[in-house]
Amino acid sequence: MMKRTALRTLLSGTVAAAALVAITIGGTAQAADGGGLRNCVDVAAKQANQVGCYERVWAGGVEYRMTFSNVKFSGSTPQGLDAFYVLAAQTGSPQGAPPKTFSHDHVVRDLPAHNQGTYTVKLQGFFVLCSGQGIASGACVLTWTAPDGVNQLPFATTVHGHPLTSTAAIESAAAAGDVVLVNLGPGGVIVGSISEAH
């Protein structure tokens, strides 16, 4: 079912790093109109670490706008990172879509109410893939997706018929063995903060 060579390549970090760049900057996008913060997929690759940008993300089942100060953390890998999950689109309107990037959505931790609790803007990227167990049992519905344009991976769409629009849903599915969380490694560390509801 799962192409082992594709997963091995992903785990080596080459595909993961390229995919995270594609997710957040689109790679070959044309420069957008001036004025205001731009969607990350509209930022040209050469401008990636020179301008801020935004993307939509899920948190607690609600879509928000997340602003990135950069798309690659350029320091030693920080401690205490929150997860930035990348999975199959959860609605008919993906948060990232062709032709500038592959079709996908993002999920981050629920926001602390009224600044109660901890919150960090440093995020570690993870792919959310259906596991062999999840596929065999029918618990995990997948969408075959090639984040690098070549290697097809089984990105999770739903688990037990429910969308994965919160970290609780994703982490529960991972604990049950229905999905696997693939750490994108040092190249998958980004800096972003939720700025407003979408």
ABEGO torsion letter per residue (X at the ends): XBBAAAAAAAAAGAAAAAAAAAAAAGGABBBBBBEEBBBAAABBAAAAAABBBBBBBBBGGBBBBBBBABABBBBBBBBGBBBBBBBBBABABBABBOAABBBBBBBBBBBBBGGBEBBBABBBBBBBBBBAAAAAAGABBBBBBBAAGABBBBBBABBGGBBBABAAAAAAAAAAGABBBBBAEAAABBBBBBABBX
